[in-house]
Amino acid sequence: MLFGIAALLLTYWKMKQEPGGMAGDYTWYWRAARALLDGHSPYAVIKPVGPYPFDQGFNYPMTTAMLMVPLAHLSPALGSAVLMGIGTFLLAFGITRDGFARLPIFGSVPFFVCLESGQLAPLLAAAALIPAVSWLASIKPNLGLAAFAYNPAFKVFALNIIVLLISIALFPHWPAEWLDMLRHRTKGNYGSPLLLPGGFLLLLSLIRWRRPEARLLAVMAMVPQSLLFTDQLMLWLVPRTRNESMLLSILSLPAMFLGVMNVGPNPNAASYSRSMGPAILALIYLPCLIMVLRRPNEGQIPQWPRLLRGHRFRLRPADQ
């Protein structure tokens, strides 16, 4: 609870200083929720019309906008603070269910970047840890896939499918609108670590496929993501000891420093991604890979899909 309250207060203080009363990345979620309340599609009314945070359309699925409707009547600053407070509380609850070793996540660069931008990553990390909120994976599919890889239970899959079906029942045309928006979004703002020089090494994590953190790392290596530290908060589910978690949080500081130092003149989101990507790979992803490979390939085999449990299809007597 204390972590959630602290996150709420810090985010509110930061967002109150934003020009124009906006709230970083949370501005997109807030505007999308307001559009729904006004009876409009967020993909139709949110267009790139100015500088950040008005420089892109709504690149998120409709499930994100639906989730934000309860916060739509709050100011952007207060709404983002409430969102980060809830996300931080759930994440703290999830990581402390088996001890306090991973608390250094709250001292990492990705966590503080999430606070200052009102991002969704804490909710997605919580979805990987807490089955009751696993349906949150549907609000950001790239991180949602990593959360599902961490806990590939049938109930988790079913909950997210139900949420998606409800969104389609309410707004039948949104998948087509969303895909069209993704085709026209700004190039270079997202990338897959697998495509960075040396990124292919991350697939070695599949050697430890029985471990949830190994599956999460492999999926995170492949999915497109913002290489601006926010999406990488999911990687703090890889450490298992206090020293590992502290080390990863400490390494995130020089990763941020190197990324900012190399960005060049007239930076934008794409140039920041190009600059920060190699640093994130070297100082966050690869240390996670080393942590995973140092562990035995042990763990509870997922109950679903059945093929992951090593089941074989057998011929029935009538077929023989």
N, C-alpha and C positions, 0 to 999 in steps of 0.2 A: 504494500500500500504506500509506503514512504517513497519508493522509487517512482510510483505513478504520480503522486502529488508533486514531487520535485520536478518531474518531466513536464507536468502541466504548467507549473509556475514558470519554469525556464522558457518553455515554448511561448507562453503568453507574453512574457517580457520581451522576447526577441521579435515576435510578430508585431507588437505594438510599435516597433521602430521601422517597420516596412513602409516604404512610400506608397501613398494612395490607399492605405488601409487594407492592402492585400496581404497574402500569407504564403509566399513562396509556391512550391508545388501544390500545396493544399488548395490554392486558388482554383486549379482546374477541377478538383473534386467538388468544391463549393459551388462553382458556377454550373457544373453539370447537375447537381442536385436542385439548384434554383430553376434551371431550365425544365426539369421534370415537373416541378411544382407549378410552373407556368404553362404546362401542357405542350412543351416543345422537345424535340430530340436534341440532346447535347451535341451530337455530331453535326447537326444542321446550324446551330446558333453559335458554337464556339469555333472561331476561326482565327488564324494568325493575323492580328491587326496591329501589333506594336511590339515593344520590347518585353522581355521576360517580366512577369509570367503570362504574357499575352502573345507570345511568339509562335505558338503551335496550337493545333486543334486538340480535341479531346481524344487522346490515344489509348484510353482505358476501356475495358468492357463495360456494358451497362450495369453489371453487378456492382461496380465501384460507385456509380452514381446513385444506385438504389440504396446502398449502405449509408451514404452520406445524407440522405433525405432527413433523418432526425436532427441533423446538425445544421440544416440549411437556414434556419431562422436565426441562428447565432451569427455574430460578426465573424469574418474570416479569422481574425486573431484568436477569438475565444473558441471557435469551432476547431481550429487546428490544435489548440492547447488541449481541449477535451479529447480529441482523437489520439494525440501522443500520450496523454495520461492513461487512457484505457489500454493502448497498445503496450506501453511500458509496464503497466500493472500485470497484464496477461503474460508478457514475456518473463517478468520476474517470477511470477507464479510457476511458469513452466520450467524454467531452468533450476529452480530451487526445490523441485519435487524430489530430487535424489541427492540433495546437498547444495553447498554454496560455492563449489569450485569454479563455476562459470560466471560468477558475478562480475568479474573484470570486463565483461561485455559492455557494461555501462560506463566504462572509461575509454572505450574505443572511438576512433575517428568516425567510423560509420554511424555509430549511435548518435553522436553529437551533430553530424550532418543531417541525419533524419530529423532531429529536434528542430534544427534551424530551417528546415524546408517543409516540415509537416508531411513526411513520407509514410508509406504503408508498410515498410519492411518489418517493423516490430510486430505488427499484426500477423504477417506471414510467417515469421519465425515462431510466434506463439501457436499458429495453426499446425505447425509441424510437431509441436510438443504436447498439445492439449486436444484430445479427440473431440471434446464438446464444442470447440471453436474451429475444427478442421475445415468447416465449410467456407471459412474465410479465404481458403486457397483460390477460390473462384474469382476474387477481386483483382488479382494480378497474375495471369496464367503462367508467365515465365517463372516467377518465384513459387507459384502454386505447384508447379511440376516438381520443383526441388523439395517442397514440403511433403508432397505425396510420396516421393522416392524415400524420404526419411521414414514415413509410416504408411506403407502401401496396403492399408486395410480396406476391405470391401466397404465397410461402413463409411469410411472417409470418401471413397469414390462415389458412393451412392448419395451422400449428403451434398457433394458439390454438383452432381448431376441434377439433383432436385432443385438446387438454387438456380442453376442455369435454365432448367425447364420453366421455372416460375418466371424468370426474367423474359424468356422468349414468349411465354403466354401473355405477359403484360405488354411487351414491346416486340412484336413479331419480326420487325425489319432490322433490329439493331445489329445482328451479326454481320449482315451485308454492309451496313453503314460503317461498322467498325473496321472491317477488312478493307473497305475502300479508303478510310482515313489512314490506316497503316501504310497503304501503298503510296500515299502522298505526303507522309510525314518527312520531316527534315532528315536527310541522309547523314550518317556519321555520328548521330547522337547515341546509338546503341551498337553494341558489338558482343561477340562471343569470345571469351578468353581462349577457347580452343584454337582460334584463328590467329592469335598473337604468336610471335616467334617463341618457340619452346612450349606453347600451350598444349600441344599434343601429349606432353608428358602427364598431364592431368588424368588422362584415360587410364593410367596405371592404377588409379584408385579402384577400378573395377576388379582388380585382383582380390580386393577385400570386400567383395560385393555383399557378403552376409551382414556387414556392419551398416547401420543406418547412416552414419556420417560419411561412409565411403560412397554410398549411393547418392547422397545429397551432393557431395563434391563433384561426382561425375556429371550429374545433371546440371549443376551450376556452371560447370566448364563449358557445356554445350549451348545453353539457352542464350538468346540475345538479352542483353541487360545494359543498364546505365553504368558506365565505368566511371562513376563520380562518387563512389564509396557507399551510397545509400543501399543499393541492392546487395552489396557484399556483407551486410550485417548477418545474413543467413549463415555465413561461414563460421561464425562464432559458436555454432552448434557442433563443430568438429572437435574442439578441445574437450578433453575429459578430466584434466587436472587443473588446479589453480595456477600452476606454473605455466602450463600450455596456454591457458586463457590470458594470463598476464603477458606472456611473450607476444601473442598475436596482437593484443591491444597496443603494446609498446611499438611493435613493428609497423603498425598503421600510421604512426606519427611520421617517420621518415618517408613512408610511401606517399603521404599527402604532401610533404615538403618537396620531394623530388618531382611529383606531378605538377605542382604549382610552379616550380622553378623552370620547368622545361616547356611551359605552355606557349611562350612567344607573344608577340604583340597582337593587339585587337582580338583577345580570346572570345570564343563562344563555346557552346556546349560540345560541339563536335571537336574543336581543338583541345578542349580539356579532356575529353575522352581519349583522344589519340595520345596525349601526354601522360595521363594517369594510368592508362591501361597497362603498359609494361611494368610500372611500379607496383600496381595492384597484383599483377601476376607474380612478380618476383618476391614481394614481401608479405603477401597475404595468401594467395593461392598455393604457391609452392611449399611454404611452411605447413599449410594444412595437409598437403599431399604427404609430406614427410611424417607428420603425426599419424596419418592413417596407415601408411606402410609399416610403421614401427609396431603396429598392433597385429595380433593374429586374426585370421579370417574366421572369427567366431561371432555368434550372435543368433538371436531368435530368427529363424527363417520366416519370412512373411507368410501369413495364412492365405494370402490372395495376391496375385493370380496363382492358380494351382501349379503352373509350370515352375514357379520359383521354389516350390517345395520339393521338386524332384520327382513328381508323379509321372508315371508312364502310362500311355494309353495301351490297354490290353485288348486283345481280340476276344470277342465272346465266342463260346463254343460253336455257335451256329455259323460264325464267320470263318472258322478254321477249315 
